[in-house]
Amino acid sequence: MRSFQSNAAFSEVPDPYYGGVDGFQKVYEILDSSLDGFIEALEKNHTEITNR
């Protein structure tokens, strides 16, 4: 998922259970910032598939 994040410092989303309450907020922020890139990739791949 982090490959879709424009400013990812790491390649994996951490396990929120090891970060306490702040861990859940951090994972939420990582996923939230990755969604635009993920949706963009889906739209691009969908367009390539349907235009064949």
C-alpha positions in Angstrom: 0.0 0.0 0.0 2.8 2.4 0.8 4.1 2.2 -2.8 1.1 4.4 -3.6 2.2 7.0 -1.0 4.1 9.9 -2.5 6.4 10.5 0.5 6.8 7.0 2.0 9.8 6.6 4.2 9.3 2.8 4.5 7.8 0.1 2.3 5.4 -1.5 4.9 2.5 -0.3 6.9 3.3 -0.9 10.6 1.2 -3.0 12.9 -0.8 -0.5 14.9 -1.1 -2.8 18.0 2.6 -2.2 18.8 2.3 1.6 18.6 -0.4 2.2 21.2 -3.1 4.7 20.5 -0.8 6.7 18.4 0.0 3.6 16.3 -3.6 3.5 15.1 -3.6 7.2 14.2 -0.3 6.8 12.3 -1.6 3.8 10.3 -4.8 5.7 9.5 -2.7 8.6 8.2 -0.5 6.3 6.1 -3.5 4.7 4.5 -5.3 7.9 4.0 -2.3 9.5 2.2 -1.9 6.4 0.1 -5.5 6.2 -1.2 -5.2 8.9 -3.9 -2.3 7.0 -5.5 -4.0 3.7 -5.2 -7.2 5.0 -6.8 -5.2 6.6 -9.6 -3.5 3.3 -10.3 -6.8 1.5 -10.4 -8.3 4.0 -12.8 -5.2 3.8 -15.0 -5.2 0.0 -15.1 -8.9 -0.2 -15.7 -8.6 2.2 -18.6 -5.8 0.1 -20.1 -7.8 -3.1 -19.7 -11.1 -1.7 -21.2 -9.3 -0.1 -24.1 -7.8 -3.4 -25.4 
